[in-house]
C-alpha cells in the first residue's frame, strides 16, 4: 500500500520555543498523523508533557503505552551575555579564564577538572593556541614600529 503522507511533520517544531502554542501544535500534529496513518487504532490517549528542558509525547492504547518520544533541548542554548575577559594574553591567564567559563556556564558538560582528563587537555590546548597567537600578534606589531624592529630586513 502506497501512503505518501505517512508520518508526521513534527520536525517543523524543532527550533520553536517551548511554550503552550508549540505543545498544542505538537499534539494536533500527532493526533492528525495517528488518525491518518493508523486508522485501526480508535481508542487511544495522547499526552504531551512539558518541563524546562524537554517535551515528551506519549501515546496510550487502553492502558498500554505504544509510543513515547522525548525531545530534549540544550538548556544553555539561550544564555546570551557571557562574561569573557579578552585582555588576558598569557597561557596561565587564558587557562584560568577558560576554566572559570566552563565551570560557570557548562557545569554539567565538564565536571572532571583533573589535569589528566581529556577536557582539561583540550582546554589547555586552547589556552596554548591563544598564548601563541598573542605572542605572534605582539611580534608583528613590534616589527611594524620603526623604532624597535628585531629583524634587519624589516625596513
C-alpha positions as CSV (number, residue, x, y, z in Angstrom):
1,X,0.0,0.0,0.0
2,X,1.5,3.4,-1.0
3,X,1.0,6.2,1.5
4,X,3.0,9.2,0.5
5,X,1.8,11.3,3.5
6,X,2.8,8.6,6.1
7,X,4.5,10.1,9.2
8,X,4.4,13.4,10.9
9,X,5.7,16.9,10.4
10,X,7.0,17.2,13.9
11,X,10.3,18.5,12.5
12,X,8.6,21.9,12.0
13,X,8.6,22.3,15.7
14,X,12.3,21.6,16.1
15,X,13.6,25.2,16.9
16,X,10.3,26.6,18.2
17,X,10.1,27.9,21.8
18,X,9.0,25.5,24.5
19,X,5.6,27.1,25.2
20,X,1.9,26.2,25.1
21,X,1.4,27.1,21.5
22,X,4.1,24.7,20.4
23,X,2.8,22.0,22.6
24,X,-0.7,22.4,21.2
25,X,0.7,22.2,17.7
26,X,2.7,19.0,18.5
27,X,-0.4,17.4,20.0
28,X,-2.6,18.4,17.0
29,X,0.0,17.1,14.5
30,X,0.4,13.8,16.3
31,X,-3.4,13.4,16.5
32,X,-3.8,14.1,12.8
33,X,-1.0,11.7,11.9
34,X,-2.4,8.9,14.1
35,X,-5.8,9.2,12.5
36,X,-4.4,9.1,9.0
37,X,-1.6,6.6,9.4
38,X,-3.2,4.2,11.9
39,X,-7.0,4.3,11.4
40,X,-7.4,0.9,13.1
41,X,-6.5,2.4,16.5
42,X,-9.6,4.2,17.6
43,X,-9.3,4.2,21.4
44,X,-6.1,6.0,22.3
45,X,-4.9,8.7,24.6
46,X,-2.3,11.3,23.6
47,X,-0.2,13.0,26.3
48,X,2.2,15.8,25.8
49,X,4.3,16.6,28.9
50,X,6.5,19.7,29.2
51,X,9.3,20.6,31.6
52,X,12.0,23.2,31.4
53,X,14.3,21.2,29.1
54,X,12.2,18.6,27.3
55,X,8.9,17.7,25.8
56,X,7.6,14.1,26.0
57,X,4.9,12.8,23.6
58,X,3.3,9.5,24.8
59,X,0.5,7.5,23.0
60,X,-1.5,5.1,25.1
61,X,-3.9,2.4,23.7
62,X,-6.2,1.4,26.6
63,X,-3.6,1.1,29.4
64,X,-0.6,0.1,27.3
65,X,2.0,2.6,26.2
66,X,2.5,2.1,22.5
67,X,4.8,5.0,21.7
68,X,6.9,7.5,23.6
69,X,9.1,10.3,22.2
70,X,11.2,12.6,24.3
71,X,12.7,15.7,22.8
72,X,15.4,17.4,25.0
73,X,16.6,20.9,24.5
74,X,20.0,22.1,25.5
75,X,19.3,24.4,28.5
76,X,22.3,26.7,28.0
77,X,21.4,27.5,24.4
78,X,19.8,30.9,25.1
79,X,22.4,32.3,27.6
80,X,23.2,35.4,25.6
81,X,25.6,37.6,27.7
82,X,28.6,35.5,28.7
83,X,31.3,37.5,30.5
84,X,34.7,36.9,29.0
85,X,37.9,38.8,29.8
86,X,39.7,39.4,26.5
87,X,42.6,41.2,28.0
88,X,44.4,38.1,29.3
89,X,47.2,37.2,26.9
90,X,49.4,34.6,28.6
91,X,48.8,30.8,29.0
92,X,48.0,30.9,32.7
93,X,45.6,33.7,32.4
94,X,43.7,32.3,29.5
95,X,43.7,28.8,31.1
96,X,42.1,30.2,34.3
97,X,39.6,32.3,32.4
98,X,38.6,29.2,30.3
99,X,38.3,27.1,33.4
100,X,36.1,29.7,35.1
101,X,34.0,30.0,32.0
102,X,33.4,26.2,31.8
103,X,32.6,26.0,35.5
104,X,30.1,28.8,35.3
105,X,28.2,28.2,32.1
106,X,28.6,24.4,31.4
107,X,28.8,22.7,34.8
108,X,27.1,19.5,33.6
109,X,29.2,19.1,30.5
110,X,32.5,19.1,32.2
111,X,32.9,18.1,35.8
112,X,36.3,16.4,35.8
113,X,39.0,19.1,36.2
114,X,41.8,16.7,36.7
115,X,45.0,17.6,34.7
116,X,44.9,14.1,33.1
117,X,41.3,14.4,31.8
118,X,40.5,14.9,28.1
119,X,38.5,18.0,28.8
120,X,41.5,19.7,30.6
121,X,43.8,18.6,27.7
122,X,41.5,20.4,25.2
123,X,41.1,23.4,27.5
124,X,44.9,23.7,27.9
125,X,45.4,23.2,24.2
126,X,43.1,26.2,23.5
127,X,45.0,28.3,26.1
128,X,48.3,27.4,24.4
129,X,47.0,28.4,21.0
130,X,45.7,31.7,22.4
131,X,49.1,32.3,24.0
132,X,50.9,31.6,20.7
133,X,48.5,33.9,18.8
134,X,49.1,36.7,21.3
135,X,52.8,36.3,21.0
136,X,52.7,36.4,17.2
137,X,50.5,39.4,17.3
138,X,52.9,41.2,19.6
139,X,55.9,40.3,17.4
140,X,54.1,41.5,14.2
141,X,53.2,44.8,15.9
142,X,56.7,45.2,17.1
143,X,58.0,44.8,13.6
144,X,55.6,47.5,12.3
145,X,57.0,50.1,14.7
146,X,60.1,51.5,13.0
147,X,61.9,52.4,16.3
148,X,62.1,48.8,17.6
149,X,62.2,46.1,14.9
150,X,64.1,42.9,15.7
151,X,64.8,41.8,12.2
152,X,67.1,43.7,9.9
153,X,65.1,43.0,6.8
154,X,62.0,44.8,8.1
155,X,62.9,48.2,6.6
